[in-house]
Amino acid sequence: MEAEKILKKFDTAADCPITFAVDIIGGKWKPIIIWLLLNEGTLRFGEINKRMPGVALKVLSRSLKELETDGIVVRAVFAEVPPRVEYSLSAKGEALREIMALLCGWSKQYVLQMNSD
C-alpha cells in the first residue's frame, strides 16, 4: 500500500522529477524538520515542537506522519510509562544532507545579495 502511494505520487510528477521531490520534502515545515534532524539527530516530538516556534501541533504531527510514510523519517515508540516516541532520519532522509546543505548555502547567498542591492 505504501509503495503504491509513493508510485502514484511519482506518476503525477512524471513530467518533472523536481515536482516529485518537492511533494515529498516541500512545504513550510518539512524542510525545517529535516534540517533539525540532520543537525541534532534523534529528537522527541516535544523537542521538535520547541525548536519550531509557530508550528501548530496538528500540523507538526501531520508533517512528521507524511515524512514517515514517505520513508524520510523513522518513528520509534518505546513501551514506557509515559510512552516515549522519538523521530530520526532514515537512510533516505540522511541522503538529503548534501542537498539541504546546498540549499542552505544558496539561501544565505540569496539573502546577502538581496540585502546588498
MITORGU-126153 format. One line per 5 residues: for each residue x, y, z of N, C-alpha, C. Coordinates in pm, whole numbers, plus 50000, padded with zeros to 5 digits. Example, Ala and Ser with C-alpha at 12.3 -4.5 7.8 and 13.67 -1.06 7.14 Angstrom:
2
51319 49431 50780 51230 49550 50780 51320 49670 50780  51285 49775 50708 51367 49894 50714 51290 50003 50787
END
This chain:
117
50083 49881 50000 50000 50000 50000 50087 50126 50000  50188 50128 50088 50276 50246 50095 50351 50265 49963  50405 50157 49907 50476 50165 49780 50384 50212 49670  50260 50166 49674 50162 50206 49573 50135 50357 49581  50124 50408 49702 50102 50551 49723 50220 50631 49670
50341 50586 49698 50461 50656 49651 50469 50652 49499  50441 50535 49439 50444 50525 49294 50339 50614 49230  50223 50627 49293 50120 50715 49242 50169 50859 49243  50239 50900 49349 50296 51034 49354 50394 51053 49240  50475 50949 49212 50573 50959 49106 50506 50973 48970
50396 50900 48950 50323 50909 48824 50275 51051 48798  50229 51120 48902 50180 51256 48882 50294 51355 48858  50416 51315 48891 50532 51402 48873 50617 51359 48754  50563 51273 48670 50641 51216 48561 50701 51321 48468  50635 51435 48453 50687 51538 48363 50805 51612 48423
50817 51613 48556 50925 51687 48620 50963 51621 48752  51081 51562 48760 51122 51497 48885 51130 51592 49004  51151 51720 48978 51157 51818 49086 51022 51825 49158  50914 51813 49082 50781 51815 49141 50766 51702 49242  50816 51586 49207 50809 51471 49297 50887 51498 49425
51007 51552 49412 51090 51580 49530 51024 51685 49620  50972 51790 49560 50907 51896 49638 50782 51843 49706  50713 51750 49642 50595 51690 49704 50633 51614 49831  50749 51551 49831 50794 51473 49945 50851 51561 50056  50940 51653 50022 51012 51729 50125 50977 51877 50129
50882 51919 50045 50849 52060 50037 50744 52102 50138  50712 52228 50135 50614 52286 50226 50684 52378 50325  50608 52430 50416 50662 52526 50512 50743 52458 50622  50701 52340 50668 50759 52281 50787 50847 52159 50762  50823 52083 50657 50900 51961 50634 51050 51987 50620
51092 52088 50543 51237 52113 50534 51299 52148 50669  51224 52218 50754 51275 52254 50885 51290 52130 50972  51192 52041 50966 51200 51914 51041 51323 51836 50996  51341 51825 50866 51455 51751 50811 51586 51816 50856  51594 51947 50848 51715 52021 50888 51747 51998 51036
51643 52004 51120 51663 51979 51263 51719 51839 51288  51658 51740 51226 51702 51602 51247 51841 51577 51188  51874 51645 51078 52008 51633 51022 52113 51689 51118  52080 51802 51180 52178 51871 51264 52178 51829 51410  52064 51782 51460 52056 51749 51601 52035 51601 51629
52013 51523 51527 51993 51380 51546 51852 51348 51594  51840 51239 51665 51711 51191 51713 51650 51288 51813  51521 51319 51791 51450 51412 51879 51311 51359 51912  51263 51395 52028 51126 51363 52065 51033 51470 52009  50905 51438 52002 50807 51529 51946 50813 51666 52013
50814 51668 52145 50818 51794 52220 50943 51875 52190  51055 51808 52171 51180 51878 52139 51172 51942 52001  51113 51871 51907 51095 51928 51773 51003 52048 51781  50894 52034 51855 50798 52142 51869 50862 52267 51930  50946 52251 52033 51012 52365 52097 51105 52438 52001
51168 52364 51910 51263 52423 51817 51195 52483 51694  51063 52469 51686 50988 52521 51571 50875 52611 51618  50907 52729 51671 50800 52817 51718 50708 52855 51602  50581 52856 51631 50485 52895 51528 50414 52780 51459  50466 52658 51475 50400 52545 51411 50291 52491 51505
50174 52468 51449 50065 52410 51527 50095 52262 51550  50055 52212 51665 50080 52071 51699 50022 51977 51594  49904 52008 51546 49838 51924 51444 49919 51923 51314  49969 52038 51276 50048 52050 51153 50181 51975 51168  50245 51990 51283 50370 51920 51308 50348 51769 51304
50244 51724 51369 50212 51582 51372 50187 51529 51230  50109 51602 51152 50080 51561 51014 50207 51559 50928  50290 51660 50944 50415 51666 50866 50506 51549 50899  50520 51517 51027 50601 51403 51068 50544 51273 51014  50413 51260 51019 50347 51139 50969 50370 51124 50818
50360 51234 50742 50384 51229 50598 50529 51194 50567  50622 51253 50642 50764 51221 50622 50791 51074 50656  50723 51023 50756 50737 50882 50792 50680 50793 50681  50564 50826 50632 50501 50749 50524 50588 50746 50399  50654 50859 50372 50740 50868 50254 50880 50812 50276
50907 50760 50395 51033 50694 50422 51149 50787 50454  51121 50911 50488 51225 51009 50520 51257 51007 50669  51154 50989 50751 51167 50990 50897 51129 50853 50953  51199 50814 51058 51168 50690 51130 51111 50730 51266  50998 50669 51299 50932 50694 51428 50952 50571 51515
51015 50591 51630 51040 50480 51724 50956 50502 51849  50874 50402 51882 50788 50408 52000 50845 50314 52105  50863 50366 52227 50916 50288 52337 50805 50260 52437  50790 50134 52473 50685 50093 52566 50725 50128 52708  50708 50252 52742 50740 50303 52875 50618 50378 52928
50620 50410 53054 50515 50492 53112 50580 50618 53165  50550 50736 53111 50465 50758 52994 50535 50713 52866  50458 50687 52759 50517 50641 52633 50616 50744 52578  50721 50696 52520 50823 50783 52461 50828 50755 52311  50825 50860 52232 50832 50849 52087 50947 50937 52039
51034 50880 51958 51148 50955 51904 51145 50951 51752  51193 51059 51693 51199 51071 51548 51344 51087 51505  51380 51017 51400 51514 51029 51342 51500 51015 51191  51607 51043 51121 51605 51029 50976 51638 50887 50936  51573 50841 50833 51605 50712 50773 51727 50732 50683
51771 50626 50619 51881 50638 50523 51842 50733 50409  51716 50726 50368 51668 50819 50263 51674 50962 50312  51638 50984 50437 51644 51117 50495 51788 51166 50506  51877 51079 50550 52020 51114 50560 52077 51147 50422  52024 51085 50318 52073 51112 50182 52043 51255 50138
51958 51325 50212 51925 51464 50181 52027 51563 50239  52124 51515 50314 52219 51603 50383 52287 51702 50287  52344 51651 50179 52415 51738 50085 52320 51835 50016  52203 51786 49980 52104 51872 49914 52062 51985 50007  52036 51952 50132 51993 52054 50229 52106 52155 50256
52230 52106 50260 52344 52196 50280 52358 52292 50162  52341 52240 50042 52347 52325 49923 52234 52427 49923  52116 52384 49961 52002 52474 49967 52024 52583 50071  52083 52545 50184 52114 52641 50290 52216 52744 50240  52320 52697 50173 52421 52787 50118 52362 52882 50016
52278 52829 49928 52213 52913 49827 52127 53019 49894  52053 52980 49995 51965 53072 50066 52045 53185 50132  52156 53150 50197 52240 53253 50261 52292 53351 50157  52340 53302 50044 52389 53390 49937 52278 53480 49885  52161 53423 49867 52047 53499 49816 52010 53612 49911
52005 53582 50040 51971 53684 50140 52077 53793 50141  52203 53756 50135 52311 53855 50133 52300 53945 50009  52270 53885 49895 52256 53963 49771 52136 54058 49781  52025 54008 49838 51906 54092 49849 51932 54211 49942  52012 54188 50047 52041 54297 50141 52143 54395 50086
52224 54353 49989 52325 54444 49935 52275 54524 49815  52162 54484 49761 52107 54556 49644 52037 54683 49680
END
